[in-house]
Amino acid sequence: MVSASFYPSTAPVNAELLTYQLRYMATDFDVQGRGYGALVLEHAERELKYLGAQQLWANGRDSALGFYLRTGWLALEGSEHLSPETQLPHTVIFKLLQ
């Protein structure tokens, strides 16, 4: 199972663009690496673009950065931080929707 949630939000990069924040994404451990997460992101991108979104952003967990970078997201240089909720390392990531 894969789940993700997106909310309208002002991004810390390209603030002038209509942007949605990926606030939460999770893939069950037993199906990770099979492409389901990428399919969920592709579907969400299409739907949000239809709604007028120009950009997505998130506080990506560093342990998942490879996944996001492979699916076209970019890391915002110098944005590394510890999540106040989890105390785990995160980096601000974003993706322009073309």
C-alpha positions in Angstrom: 0.0 0.0 0.0 1.1 3.5 -0.8 -0.4 6.7 0.5 0.3 10.4 -0.1 -1.4 13.7 0.8 -1.0 17.1 -0.9 -2.2 20.5 0.3 -2.1 24.0 -1.3 0.9 25.8 0.2 3.4 28.5 -0.5 6.7 27.0 -1.2 10.1 28.1 0.2 11.2 28.3 -3.5 9.4 29.9 -6.4 6.8 31.3 -4.0 5.0 33.0 -6.9 3.9 29.7 -8.4 0.7 27.9 -7.5 2.1 25.1 -5.4 1.0 22.1 -3.4 2.9 20.5 -0.6 3.4 16.8 -0.3 2.8 16.6 3.4 3.0 12.8 3.8 4.0 9.8 1.7 4.5 6.3 2.8 5.0 2.9 1.1 4.6 -0.4 3.0 8.0 -1.9 3.5 7.0 -5.2 1.8 6.3 -3.4 -1.5 9.0 -0.8 -1.6 11.2 -0.7 -4.7 8.4 -2.0 -7.0 7.5 1.3 -8.5 4.2 1.9 -6.7 5.4 5.1 -5.1 6.5 6.5 -8.4 3.1 5.6 -9.9 1.3 7.4 -7.0 3.4 10.5 -7.6 2.8 10.4 -11.4 -0.9 10.2 -10.8 -0.9 13.0 -8.2 1.2 15.2 -10.5 -1.3 14.8 -13.4 -4.3 15.5 -11.1 -2.7 18.5 -9.4 -1.5 19.9 -12.8 -5.1 19.6 -14.0 -6.1 21.8 -10.9 -3.6 24.4 -12.0 -0.6 23.5 -9.9 2.7 24.6 -11.2 5.0 23.2 -8.6 5.2 20.6 -5.8 7.3 20.8 -2.7 8.0 18.7 0.4 10.3 18.3 3.4 11.8 15.0 2.1 13.2 12.6 4.6 16.9 12.2 3.7 16.6 8.4 3.7 14.1 8.8 0.8 16.0 11.5 -1.2 17.2 9.0 -3.8 13.7 8.0 -4.6 12.5 11.7 -5.0 15.6 12.6 -7.1 15.0 9.6 -9.4 11.4 10.8 -10.0 12.4 14.3 -11.0 12.4 16.3 -7.8 15.2 18.7 -7.0 16.9 19.3 -3.6 17.0 22.9 -2.4 20.7 23.5 -1.6 21.3 24.5 2.1 17.8 23.4 3.2 18.9 20.4 5.3 17.2 20.3 8.7 15.9 18.1 11.4 12.2 17.6 11.4 10.7 19.1 14.6 8.2 16.2 14.7 10.5 13.3 14.2 14.0 14.6 14.8 15.0 12.9 11.6 17.1 14.6 8.9 15.1 16.2 6.0 15.8 18.4 3.0 13.4 20.7 1.2 12.6 19.2 -2.3 10.6 20.6 -5.1 9.4 19.7 -8.6 8.2 22.1 -11.3 5.2 20.7 -13.2 5.6 21.2 -16.9 
